[in-house]
Amino acid sequence: MALEFEQRSQSLPDDLERLRLNGRATDAQFAQNPLPVARAMGRALAVLHLSEPPAGLTGRTNGEARSAVAMVERGELPPAPFDRVRPETLQAMLENRPDLSTAVLTHGAPIVSAAVLVDSVVTFEPAGTEGLDPAERDLSIAIRSIAETFTSEVAATFLDGYVEAGGTLPHGPTLDWYGVVAAFR
């Protein structure tokens, strides 16, 4: 399903407007200074999360959590760094699901390689994984991708852009929980 929504974007801040960044977020031109790209990615994700979701979308959280718990129960080796956590501790972490009442339209795969910039505005290529989940699901995936592609310090600029465009700061424990679940994907 192609994700379509009414873009309720505010005007760009002067510095992003002036830069007029164009290209894929993974282009070499952004390797030396990924901060404007991360900020633009945060802004784009906030705009998506603030959009009215199309009818018929469902959440993925419960299914993903069940899948991760099943992997632990089967004794499968969890991904690093969770391979150092006792299985019963890991299972308890996964079973402590967050409050799902704050669901928003989520992209599902807002990763750096899916971000395209046109005049400093990011759009994420459709991933076919749209759903209704807490914003922390997308934020966790994006932060991990940004840290792996650039550095973990760039994630703070991503969150700044997210809040600047109207997104709310993520709930820390919920963000952590989605980070664990995402590691099992």
JOCORQUI-V817631 format. One record per residue. N is the residue number from 0. RES is the residue in one small letter. BURIAL is b if it has 16 or more other C-alpha atoms within 10 Angstrom, else e. D_CENTER is the distance of its C-alpha to the mean C-alpha in Angstrom with 1 decimal. Layout:
# JOCORQUI-V817631
N&RES&BURIAL&D_CENTER + N&RES&BURIAL&D_CENTER
This chain:
# JOCORQUI-V817631
0&m&e&19.0 + 1&a&e&18.1 + 2&l&b&15.7 + 3&e&e&17.9 + 4&f&e&17.7 + 5&e&e&19.7 + 6&q&e&18.1 + 7&r&e&19.1 + 8&s&b&18.3 + 9&q&e&20.4 + 10&s&e&22.3 + 11&l&e&20.8 + 12&p&e&21.9 + 13&d&e&25.0 + 14&d&e&23.7 + 15&l&b&21.0 + 16&e&e&23.6 + 17&r&e&26.1 + 18&l&e&24.1 + 19&r&e&23.5 + 20&l&b&21.0 + 21&n&b&21.2 + 22&g&b&20.0 + 23&r&b&17.1 + 24&a&b&14.7 + 25&t&b&16.2 + 26&d&e&19.7 + 27&a&e&22.1 + 28&q&e&22.8 + 29&f&b&19.5 + 30&a&e&20.0 + 31&q&e&22.4 + 32&n&e&20.5 + 33&p&b&16.7 + 34&l&b&16.4 + 35&p&b&17.0 + 36&v&b&14.4 + 37&a&b&11.7 + 38&r&b&13.1 + 39&a&b&13.2 + 40&m&b&9.6 + 41&g&b&9.0 + 42&r&b&11.8 + 43&a&b&10.8 + 44&l&b&7.7 + 45&a&b&10.2 + 46&v&b&12.8 + 47&l&b&11.1 + 48&h&b&10.5 + 49&l&b&14.1 + 50&s&b&15.5 + 51&e&e&17.9 + 52&p&b&16.6 + 53&p&e&19.2 + 54&a&e&21.5 + 55&g&e&21.2 + 56&l&e&17.6 + 57&t&e&17.1 + 58&g&b&14.8 + 59&r&b&13.9 + 60&t&b&13.6 + 61&n&e&17.3 + 62&g&e&17.8 + 63&e&b&15.2 + 64&a&b&16.7 + 65&r&e&20.2 + 66&s&b&19.5 + 67&a&b&18.4 + 68&v&b&21.5 + 69&a&e&23.7 + 70&m&e&22.9 + 71&v&b&23.9 + 72&e&e&27.0 + 73&r&e&28.0 + 74&g&e&28.1 + 75&e&e&25.7 + 76&l&e&24.7 + 77&p&b&21.2 + 78&p&e&19.0 + 79&a&e&19.5 + 80&p&e&19.5 + 81&f&e&20.0 + 82&d&e&23.2 + 83&r&e&24.9 + 84&v&e&24.3 + 85&r&e&27.0 + 86&p&b&26.1 + 87&e&e&27.3 + 88&t&e&25.1 + 89&l&b&22.0 + 90&q&b&23.1 + 91&a&e&23.6 + 92&m&e&20.1 + 93&l&b&18.6 + 94&e&e&21.1 + 95&n&e&20.3 + 96&r&e&17.7 + 97&p&b&16.2 + 98&d&e&17.5 + 99&l&e&16.2 + 100&s&e&18.2 + 101&t&e&15.5 + 102&a&b&13.8 + 103&v&b&12.3 + 104&l&b&11.7 + 105&t&b&8.3 + 106&h&b&7.8 + 107&g&b&7.1 + 108&a&b&6.6 + 109&p&b&5.1 + 110&i&b&6.9 + 111&v&b&9.8 + 112&s&b&12.4 + 113&a&b&11.4 + 114&a&b&11.6 + 115&v&b&15.2 + 116&l&b&16.9 + 117&v&e&20.0 + 118&d&e&21.8 + 119&s&b&18.9 + 120&v&b&16.8 + 121&v&b&13.6 + 122&t&b&13.2 + 123&f&b&10.9 + 124&e&b&13.3 + 125&p&b&13.6 + 126&a&e&12.5 + 127&g&e&14.6 + 128&t&e&12.0 + 129&e&b&11.7 + 130&g&b&12.5 + 131&l&b&13.1 + 132&d&b&11.2 + 133&p&b&10.4 + 134&a&b&7.7 + 135&e&b&7.0 + 136&r&b&5.9 + 137&d&b&2.7 + 138&l&b&3.1 + 139&s&b&4.8 + 140&i&b&3.9 + 141&a&b&3.4 + 142&i&b&6.2 + 143&r&b&8.0 + 144&s&b&8.2 + 145&i&b&9.5 + 146&a&e&11.7 + 147&e&e&13.1 + 148&t&b&13.7 + 149&f&b&15.1 + 150&t&e&15.5 + 151&s&e&14.0 + 152&e&e&15.8 + 153&v&b&13.8 + 154&a&b&10.8 + 155&a&e&13.2 + 156&t&b&13.7 + 157&f&b&10.1 + 158&l&b&10.3 + 159&d&b&13.8 + 160&g&b&13.0 + 161&y&b&10.6 + 162&v&b&13.6 + 163&e&b&16.1 + 164&a&b&15.1 + 165&g&b&15.5 + 166&g&b&12.3 + 167&t&e&13.4 + 168&l&e&12.8 + 169&p&b&11.0 + 170&h&e&13.5 + 171&g&e&13.9 + 172&p&e&15.2 + 173&t&b&12.6 + 174&l&b&9.8 + 175&d&b&12.2 + 176&w&b&13.0 + 177&y&b&9.7 + 178&g&b&9.9 + 179&v&b&13.3 + 180&v&b&12.6 + 181&a&b&10.1 + 182&a&e&12.9 + 183&f&b&15.2 + 184&r&e&13.7
